[in-house]
Amino acid sequence: MKPGVDWDDNLIARLKALHKGGTRSFKQIAETLSHEFGIQLTKTACIGKARRLDLEQRPRSTPKPKPRAEKRTLNTPQLVPRPAVVTAWRVETPTLTGCNRITIYQLRGGLCHYPFGDKPPYAYCGNTTARGTPWCPHHERIVYPRGAIR
């Protein structure tokens, strides 16, 4: 519908009459009203006006979507505990002899998280940490060469 064109009483009465039969789609109603009144109405304009007039709603022309099929559960194998160190791993030897060389699975709070090696899997220092940092005192000096950031 063009801006400025109002729904007058005749147009509303005709919309109600065409809607009452229930046999015409809103597209057909819009085409009929456009032709009869010499204006251009869209299907959406007719639907909106019918809703504002509280006319009986029509059933949907498209079928409701089918419910989704349930997801198939795969037979997941039970988790098998693995050793902490896989024998195929090749980890660089730490530069410090005082390091414990632990794996990522053995890392806990209070142990140094400094990694050794250029490629995963890494070995980690594992010495006890100081002052709640993730590094032992030696590796804290490497990580923060100008002093701890606090």
Disulfide bonds with the S-S distance in Angstrom:
none
